[in-house]
């Protein structure tokens, strides 16, 4: 189960995955920030089932089920003979939409 956190700060909304908060997306609305985050990470909102697990008026938590990436078996990493890098199929997330 993965989460998306969306928070309003000074009139702007910011959305991020808890495992990588530095890679956030912004917008002027909750929907805009979350939509941008999904697009930035190659996720199709039409294929996700989000469940709202609210927090407060300015901070919202959504959970969604995801499919484990078969290329990296959910680790998010590609391990080669001489290198370890993020899985290209799932962008290092360990799951796909």
N, C-alpha and C positions, 0 to 999 in steps of 0.2 A: 504494500500500500504506500503510495507516495502522497505528498502534501504540497500544496501551494499556499503561500501566505501572501495576502494582499493588505497593504496598510496605507492609510491616508496621512500625509505629512505636509502641512502648510499648503493645503489645497491641491496637492499633486498626489497621485496614487502610485505605489510601487509594488510590484509583484515579484516573488522569488521562490525558489525551491529551498527548503531548509538546509539541504546538504551543500548548497552553493549560493549563499546569500549575496556574495559579491557580484554574481552574474544576474542582476535584476533588470526588469523592464519597467518603464514608467508610462503614465498616461494621465489624462485629465479626469478619468472615471475609473471605477473598479473594473468594469467590463473592458475598457480600453487597455488597462495595464495588464490584466490577465490574458487577454487576447494576444497582445504583443509578446508576452512571455512564451506562450504556446507556439506562436509563429517562429520566434527566435530559436526555439529548441526543436523545430521540425515536428511538432505535435499538432494533430488535426482535432480541433475542438468538437467537430461533429462525431468523432469516433471515441470520445471520452465520456464516461459517466461520472460526473462530479457530485460529491455529497458535501453539503454545507455543514461545518462543525464550528459555527460562529465563535467569536471571542469577545469583541466589544464593538462599539459603534464605528470605530476607526480602524479596527484590525479584524480581518476575516481569515478563517482557515478553511480550505477546501481539501478534500481527500478524493483520490481516484484510484481505481484498480488499473493495473498495467500488465503488459505482457513481458515476461523476461526475455531479453535479447538472446537469441539462439547462437549468435556469433561469439559472444563472450561469456555465455551462460550466467548472465546477471552480475558479473564482476565489474563491468564497465572498462575493463583493461584488455588490451591485446598484448600477449607475451610472446615475443619472438626469440630467436636465438641470441640476438645481441641488443635487443631493445624492449622496453615496456612503454606502451603509450595508450592513450585513450582509444577505445573501440570506435572505429569509424562508422559502423552500422548504427550505433545508438548514441554517438557523441559522448561516450563515457558515462552515461546515466545508468546503464545496466538493464534498461527496459525500453520498449518501443510502444508507440500508441497503436 
